[in-house]
């Protein structure tokens, strides 16, 4: 699966590390790699996303969705792009925001879906882990 970042200025090494972790999380979702996803999140991860009308607590919900998606190749994009990513760091906390553009193969023709996303990270024992995210369909 191909992925690129578009519209961002040159990132500092610290900011690039957070963009790389974000890309790894998204690639894990799209590739059905629940273990990698879980390793990059705290156990009590919280989120608001378009698949549910209320806050979702914990990693197990996401692990089960990732595994379900892996069983259905039609749900997997052929590529994803992070449009205008921005990293804001505050000590051992950080916010990464962007628009995620997903490209799908729809019977031989491309189709697209976009989401505005925010991902919140904290540094735990020297590693960045995602503690919360918010995803909205555009």
Secondary structure by P-SEA (a helix, b strand, c coil): cbbbbcccccccaaaaaaaaaaaaaaaaaaacaaaaaaaaccccccccccccccccccaaaaaaaaaaaaaccccccccccccbbbbbbccccbbbbbbbbbbbbccccccbbbbbbbbbbbbcccbbbbcbbbbbcc
